[in-house]
Amino acid sequence: MNALLIFIGGGLGSISRYGLSLLFARTITTFPIATMFSNVFATLILVFVSAYLVRKPDLQWLQPLILVGFCGGFSTFSTFSLETMHLFHSGQVLLGTLNILLSLSICFGLIYFLTKP
């Protein structure tokens, strides 16, 4: 059953990420904003749903659907890495460095501050 939930959540997350990339495709920027937004949103979902599920043992079945499936499909470290390398290879070292610093500090910061006891 978990595999099916992960499959469904992953598909929904991947389609959502694709939709977000189409939404941001209209912006004229070399900065990979769609990937950053998908990773930040996935982090927010992960934090809030995790905190909620801790208090709701009867809803633990949502963990593979949302946390593993949807967040796994919606976020993307591989695309983040590829887009960052494209920035570096095209000579946009400042944008590549900014992408790394913003993506990591925002996502880690969200987890740190939102899960702080």
C-alpha positions as CSV (number, residue, x, y, z in Angstrom):
1,M,0.0,0.0,0.0
2,N,2.9,2.4,0.8
3,A,4.3,2.0,-2.7
4,L,1.0,2.9,-4.3
5,L,0.7,6.0,-2.0
6,I,4.3,7.1,-2.9
7,F,3.6,6.5,-6.6
8,I,0.5,8.7,-6.5
9,G,2.1,11.4,-4.4
10,G,5.2,11.4,-6.5
11,G,3.2,11.8,-9.7
12,L,1.2,14.7,-8.2
13,G,4.4,16.3,-7.0
14,S,6.1,16.0,-10.3
15,I,3.1,17.4,-12.2
16,S,2.9,20.3,-9.7
17,R,6.6,21.0,-10.2
18,Y,6.2,21.0,-14.0
19,G,3.2,23.4,-13.6
20,L,5.4,25.7,-11.5
21,S,8.1,25.6,-14.1
22,L,5.6,26.6,-16.8
23,L,4.3,29.4,-14.6
24,F,7.9,30.8,-14.1
25,A,8.8,30.2,-17.8
26,R,7.2,33.5,-18.6
27,T,9.7,35.3,-16.5
28,I,12.8,36.4,-18.3
29,T,15.6,35.5,-16.0
30,T,18.6,33.2,-16.0
31,F,18.1,32.6,-12.3
32,P,16.4,29.2,-11.7
33,I,13.6,30.7,-9.7
34,A,11.1,27.8,-10.4
35,T,13.4,25.2,-8.9
36,M,14.1,27.3,-5.9
37,F,10.4,27.9,-5.3
38,S,9.6,24.2,-5.7
39,N,12.3,23.3,-3.2
40,V,11.1,25.9,-0.7
41,F,7.5,25.0,-1.0
42,A,8.3,21.3,-0.6
43,T,10.3,22.1,2.5
44,L,7.3,24.1,3.9
45,I,4.9,21.3,3.2
46,L,7.3,18.7,4.7
47,V,7.7,20.7,7.9
48,F,4.0,21.5,8.5
49,V,2.7,18.1,7.5
50,S,5.4,16.3,9.7
51,A,4.4,18.5,12.6
52,Y,0.7,17.8,12.1
53,L,1.1,14.0,11.6
54,V,3.1,13.7,14.9
55,R,-0.1,14.7,16.7
56,K,-2.4,12.5,14.5
57,P,-1.3,8.9,14.7
58,D,-4.5,7.8,12.8
59,L,-3.3,9.8,9.8
60,Q,0.2,8.2,9.5
61,W,-0.8,6.7,6.2
62,L,-0.4,10.2,4.7
63,Q,3.3,10.2,5.4
64,P,4.2,8.1,2.3
65,L,1.7,10.0,0.2
66,I,2.7,13.5,1.1
67,L,6.2,13.5,2.7
68,V,7.8,10.8,0.5
69,G,5.8,10.9,-2.6
70,F,4.5,14.5,-3.1
71,C,7.5,16.3,-1.6
72,G,9.9,14.0,-3.3
73,G,8.3,14.6,-6.7
74,F,7.9,18.3,-6.1
75,S,11.4,19.1,-4.9
76,T,14.4,18.5,-6.9
77,F,18.0,18.4,-5.9
78,S,19.2,17.1,-9.2
79,T,17.7,20.0,-11.2
80,F,19.0,22.4,-8.6
81,S,22.5,21.0,-9.1
82,L,22.3,21.0,-12.9
83,E,20.9,24.5,-13.2
84,T,23.6,25.7,-10.8
85,M,26.4,24.1,-12.9
86,H,24.9,25.7,-16.0
87,L,25.2,29.0,-14.4
88,F,28.8,28.4,-13.4
89,H,29.7,27.0,-16.9
90,S,28.1,30.0,-18.6
91,G,30.3,32.4,-16.5
92,Q,27.5,33.5,-14.2
93,V,29.4,32.6,-11.0
94,L,27.6,35.2,-8.9
95,L,24.2,33.8,-9.8
96,G,25.3,30.2,-9.3
97,T,26.7,31.1,-5.9
98,L,23.5,33.0,-5.0
99,N,21.4,30.1,-6.0
100,I,23.3,27.8,-3.7
101,L,23.3,30.2,-0.8
102,L,19.7,31.2,-1.1
103,S,18.3,27.7,-1.7
104,L,20.2,26.1,1.2
105,S,19.8,28.9,3.7
106,I,16.1,29.3,3.0
107,C,15.3,25.6,3.1
108,F,17.5,24.8,6.1
109,G,16.3,28.0,7.8
110,L,12.7,27.1,7.4
111,I,13.3,23.7,8.9
112,Y,15.4,25.1,11.8
113,F,13.0,27.9,12.7
114,L,9.7,26.0,12.2
115,T,10.8,22.9,14.1
116,K,12.5,24.7,16.9
117,P,11.0,23.7,20.2
